[in-house]
Amino acid sequence: MTAGPIALLLNGTPRALPPGTSPTMTLLDWLRGPAGLTGTKEGCAEGDCGACTVVIEEPDGARVPVNACITLLGQVHGRALRTVEGLGGPAGPHPVQRLLAEADATQCGFCTPGIVMTAWAHAREGGDVHEALAGNLCRCTGYRPIVEAFAGLADDGAAPVPAPPAAATRLEAPGQVFHRPRTLEALLAIRAARPEAWLLAGGTDLGLRVSEAREAPAEVIALADVPELNRLEATPEGLRVGAAVSYRRLLAACAGEPGLAPLAGLLRRLGSRQIRGMGTLGGNLGTASPIGDMLPPLLALGATLRLAGAGGGRAMPVEEFLTGYRTNALRPGEVILDVLIPRPPAGALFVAEKLSKRPDQDIATVGLSAVIALEAGRVAGARIALGGTGPRAERCAAAEGALVGQPWARATVEAAAAALEEAIAPLSDLRASSEYRRIAAGNLLRRLWHRAAEAA
């Protein structure tokens, strides 16, 4: 492992940070502190409000907005980064900045730098305006002038400036080591030697431990540079997704798979563009949260994953990998290599549902995903998976048993929904009561029937 300073391209200028700079400092703290770039604001410190939005410029020209408040400084080693200070020039404000100002799309201005950066990325990436803005909260302007300004955005056509070579794969500060292995062999060797180190994929969960709890981990192993963990390919069976593949890339792949359109719809509601730019499927599996958005569809589709360790690899269904509340089947020294997401059988009904207090940028209250295969008007197979109704995401055997072999009819689905409600015993918390979750889960299954009937 080669030790050296953190190096990045900041607003078009190569920067090598002083030795001893903490690689687990948040990017926001570094920008507003040592870098002296105070245009990027802190609003929530948990990746919700978007005031801290900055943009990573990819070598292929893509612009990926991310939340600086939960991104660790070591994660942008070797990357090209653009902040609001890097848009304007000697000729004056950037056209995006001028457009927002002329549209009266700002009042107090606190959220405006983040919205400007989101707009600059959106001008190149395109897509739905409301989806682009889902990760930026404005508490005083109202969104009408902002949306109108976004409608007039145009890509400035600026070519990406390649980031400087980042030779260091080991970033050090007093009492801290941040590993950036570039091969699977190196990753597994470090993992075996340091099983207690933080295993960092996108950091949209672990980053909160730094931004909110102010933890300073002694050792971190970042996965972003390992080629095997970044592979994403379509196979005859489905999509094989590396553990470090971002949700942004996964969404693009699912959008190109007609059978996985419901999964693409769910991914569009998973956080915001800023979160999807960093968050990963491997991280969702690793944290094993019972309300992880992606876990119910993986269970319903029968996804399998491959694990890698110094002693060899093994494969298992996601259903076996999730062992309890925030626990999984990873052994010391192992990492998640990739996940195979199968396509649903031809003609099967596939849904991936999520209930939350607001449509975008919110944690699930209840999730339900289902794959139902029909033959000659009867249910030939059913896989129904739930999130938020127990200590882990899991399938509901009672509901599946009430469906299989029965006519595909409203009465059959009603019986399955009743069986589902009887089988689960959710907890009550700030998001919802146990009774709400129980009834809502059953109603999601009922809604599947109604939507399928309307489509037919």
Residue pairs with C-beta under 8 A, 6 or more apart in sequence:
1 169
1 170
1 179
1 181
1 186
1 190
2 167
2 168
2 169
2 170
3 168
3 170
3 171
3 172
4 167
4 168
4 170
4 171
5 16
5 17
5 18
5 19
5 21
5 168
5 171
6 16
6 17
6 21
6 23
6 73
6 74
6 76
6 77
6 168
6 171
7 14
7 15
7 16
7 17
7 77
7 78
7 164
7 165
7 166
7 168
8 14
8 15
8 17
8 76
8 77
8 78
8 79
8 80
8 81
8 163
8 164
8 166
9 15
9 57
9 79
9 80
9 81
9 161
9 162
9 163
9 164
10 35
10 81
10 83
10 86
11 81
11 82
11 83
11 85
11 86
12 82
12 86
12 161
14 164
17 34
17 73
19 172
20 172
20 173
20 174
21 30
21 34
21 73
21 173
22 73
22 173
22 176
22 216
23 72
23 73
23 74
23 77
23 171
23 172
23 173
23 176
23 178
23 220
24 72
24 73
24 74
24 173
24 176
24 178
24 210
24 216
24 217
24 220
25 72
25 73
25 210
26 68
26 69
26 70
26 71
26 72
26 73
26 207
26 210
26 211
27 54
27 68
27 69
27 71
27 72
27 73
27 75
27 76
27 81
28 40
28 42
28 45
28 52
28 68
28 69
28 71
28 211
30 73
31 37
31 38
31 40
31 54
31 68
31 83
32 38
32 40
32 42
37 83
37 85
39 83
39 84
39 85
39 113
40 51
40 52
40 53
40 54
40 68
40 83
40 84
40 113
40 114
41 51
41 52
41 110
41 111
41 113
41 114
42 51
42 52
42 69
43 49
43 50
43 51
43 52
43 69
43 110
43 111
43 114
43 137
44 51
44 69
45 69
45 70
45 211
45 212
46 69
46 70
46 208
46 211
46 212
47 67
47 69
47 70
47 204
47 207
47 208
47 271
47 274
47 275
48 135
48 137
48 361
49 111
49 114
49 136
49 137
50 67
50 111
50 114
50 115
50 118
50 135
50 136
50 137
50 272
50 274
51 110
51 111
51 113
51 114
51 136
51 137
52 67
52 68
52 69
52 114
53 65
53 66
53 67
53 68
53 113
53 114
53 115
53 117
53 118
53 135
53 136
53 274
54 65
54 66
54 68
54 81
54 82
54 83
54 84
54 117
55 63
55 64
55 65
55 66
55 81
55 82
55 117
55 120
55 121
56 63
56 64
56 65
56 66
56 76
56 79
56 80
56 81
56 82
56 277
57 63
57 64
57 79
57 80
57 81
57 82
57 160
57 161
58 64
58 80
58 160
59 160
59 162
59 163
60 160
61 124
61 159
61 160
62 124
62 125
63 82
63 120
63 121
63 124
63 125
64 121
64 246
64 248
64 277
65 117
65 118
65 121
65 135
65 273
65 274
65 277
66 274
66 277
66 278
67 135
67 204
67 207
67 274
67 275
67 278
69 207
69 211
70 203
70 204
70 207
70 208
70 210
70 211
70 278
71 203
71 207
71 278
72 178
72 200
72 203
72 207
72 210
72 220
74 171
74 178
74 180
74 220
74 222
75 200
75 203
75 222
75 224
75 278
77 166
77 168
77 171
77 180
78 163
78 164
78 165
78 166
78 180
78 225
79 163
80 160
80 161
80 162
80 163
82 117
82 120
83 117
84 113
84 116
84 117
87 93
87 94
87 96
87 97
87 116
87 117
87 120
88 94
88 97
92 98
93 101
94 116
94 120
94 156
95 154
95 156
96 116
96 119
96 120
96 123
96 153
96 156
97 116
99 119
99 149
99 152
99 153
100 106
100 112
100 115
100 116
100 119
100 146
100 149
102 149
103 145
103 146
103 148
103 149
103 152
104 141
104 145
105 112
105 115
105 141
105 145
105 146
105 148
105 149
106 112
106 115
106 141
107 140
107 141
108 139
108 140
111 136
111 137
111 138
111 139
114 136
115 133
115 136
115 138
115 146
118 132
118 133
118 135
118 136
118 273
118 274
119 132
119 149
119 150
119 153
120 156
121 132
121 273
122 129
122 132
122 150
122 153
123 153
123 154
123 155
123 156
124 155
125 132
125 273
129 147
129 150
129 151
130 147
131 268
131 273
131 360
132 150
132 273
133 143
133 146
133 147
133 150
134 272
134 273
134 360
134 361
135 271
135 272
135 273
135 274
135 275
135 361
136 272
138 146
166 180
168 180
169 179
169 180
169 181
169 182
169 186
169 225
170 177
170 178
170 179
170 180
171 177
171 178
171 179
171 180
172 178
175 216
175 218
176 216
176 217
176 218
176 219
176 220
177 218
177 219
177 220
178 219
178 220
178 222
179 190
179 197
179 219
179 220
179 221
179 222
180 222
180 224
180 225
181 187
181 190
181 221
181 222
181 225
181 226
182 225
182 226
182 227
183 226
183 227
184 226
184 227
184 228
184 229
184 308
184 337
187 221
187 223
187 226
187 229
187 335
188 308
188 309
188 310
188 333
188 335
189 310
190 197
190 221
191 197
191 199
191 221
191 309
191 310
191 333
191 334
191 335
192 309
192 310
192 332
192 333
194 219
194 221
195 332
195 333
196 219
197 217
197 218
197 219
197 220
197 221
198 206
198 217
198 219
198 220
198 221
199 221
199 223
199 286
199 335
200 206
200 220
200 221
200 222
200 223
201 223
201 224
201 243
201 244
201 279
201 280
201 282
201 283
201 286
202 244
202 246
202 247
202 278
202 279
202 280
202 283
203 278
203 283
204 271
204 275
204 278
204 279
204 283
205 283
205 287
205 289
209 215
209 217
210 216
210 217
223 229
223 243
223 244
223 282
223 335
224 230
224 244
226 244
228 242
228 308
228 337
228 338
229 242
229 243
229 244
229 245
229 282
229 335
229 337
229 338
230 242
230 244
230 245
231 240
231 242
231 245
231 338
232 239
232 240
232 241
232 242
232 245
232 249
232 250
232 253
233 239
233 240
234 240
234 253
234 257
235 340
237 340
237 342
237 343
238 301
238 340
238 341
238 342
238 343
239 250
239 253
239 254
239 257
239 260
239 340
239 341
240 338
240 339
240 340
240 341
241 250
241 253
241 281
241 338
241 339
241 340
241 341
242 282
242 337
242 338
243 280
243 281
243 282
243 283
243 285
243 286
243 335
243 336
243 337
243 338
243 339
244 280
244 282
245 280
245 281
245 282
246 276
246 277
246 278
246 279
246 280
247 267
247 270
247 271
247 275
247 276
247 277
247 279
247 280
247 281
248 273
248 276
248 277
250 267
250 281
251 264
251 267
251 268
251 276
254 260
254 261
254 263
254 264
254 267
255 261
255 264
257 264
257 343
259 343
259 344
259 346
259 350
260 341
260 343
260 344
260 350
262 297
262 350
262 351
262 352
263 297
263 341
263 352
265 352
266 293
266 294
266 297
266 352
266 353
266 354
267 276
267 294
269 293
269 354
269 356
269 359
269 360
270 276
270 279
270 293
270 294
271 279
271 361
272 360
272 361
275 361
281 294
281 339
282 336
282 339
284 292
284 293
284 294
284 295
285 292
285 294
285 295
285 298
285 305
285 318
285 321
285 322
285 328
285 336
285 339
286 328
286 330
286 336
287 326
288 295
288 321
288 322
288 323
288 324
288 325
288 326
288 327
288 328
288 392
289 295
289 326
290 325
290 326
290 387
290 388
290 389
290 390
290 391
290 392
290 393
291 363
291 364
291 365
291 367
291 387
291 388
291 393
292 387
292 393
293 354
293 364
293 367
293 387
295 318
295 322
295 367
295 385
295 387
295 393
296 352
296 367
296 368
296 369
296 385
296 386
296 387
296 393
297 352
297 369
297 385
298 318
298 339
298 341
298 385
299 318
299 319
299 369
299 383
299 385
299 393
299 394
299 395
300 350
300 352
300 369
300 370
300 371
300 383
300 384
300 385
300 395
301 341
301 342
301 343
301 344
301 350
301 369
301 371
301 383
302 317
302 319
302 342
302 371
302 383
303 317
303 318
303 339
303 340
303 341
303 342
304 315
304 316
304 317
304 318
304 339
304 340
305 315
305 316
305 317
305 318
305 321
305 336
305 337
305 338
305 339
305 340
306 313
306 314
306 315
306 336
306 337
306 338
306 339
306 340
307 313
307 314
307 315
307 316
307 329
307 330
307 331
307 334
307 335
307 336
307 337
308 334
308 335
308 337
309 331
309 333
309 334
309 335
310 333
311 333
313 337
316 329
318 339
319 394
319 395
320 329
321 328
321 329
322 328
322 329
322 392
322 393
322 394
323 329
323 392
324 391
324 392
325 391
325 392
327 392
330 336
344 350
344 371
345 371
345 373
345 381
347 373
347 374
348 371
348 372
348 373
348 374
348 381
349 370
349 371
349 372
349 374
349 448
349 452
350 369
350 370
350 371
350 372
351 368
351 369
351 370
351 448
351 451
352 367
352 369
353 367
353 368
353 369
353 444
353 447
353 448
354 364
354 366
354 367
355 364
355 365
355 366
355 367
355 440
355 444
356 362
356 363
356 364
356 365
357 365
357 431
363 431
364 387
364 388
365 388
365 431
365 432
365 436
365 437
365 440
366 386
366 387
366 388
366 389
366 426
366 432
366 437
366 440
366 441
366 444
367 386
367 387
367 388
367 393
368 384
368 385
368 386
368 387
368 441
368 444
368 445
369 384
369 385
370 382
370 383
370 384
370 385
370 445
370 448
371 381
371 382
371 383
372 379
372 381
372 382
372 383
372 403
372 408
372 448
373 379
373 380
373 381
373 382
374 380
374 408
377 407
377 408
378 405
378 406
378 407
378 408
379 403
379 404
379 405
379 406
379 407
379 408
379 412
380 404
381 404
382 399
382 400
382 403
382 404
382 416
383 395
383 400
384 395
384 396
384 399
384 400
384 403
384 416
384 420
384 445
385 393
385 394
385 395
385 396
386 393
386 394
386 395
386 396
386 420
386 424
386 441
387 393
388 426
388 437
389 424
389 426
389 437
389 438
389 441
390 424
390 425
390 426
396 419
396 420
396 423
396 424
397 423
398 419
398 420
398 422
398 423
399 416
399 417
399 419
399 420
399 423
399 445
400 416
401 419
402 412
402 415
402 416
402 418
402 419
403 412
403 413
403 416
406 412
406 415
410 449
410 453
413 445
413 446
413 448
413 449
414 446
416 445
417 442
417 443
417 445
417 446
418 442
420 441
420 442
420 445
421 438
421 439
421 441
421 442
424 437
424 438
424 441
425 434
425 438
426 432
426 434
426 437
426 438
426 441
427 434
428 434
428 435
432 440
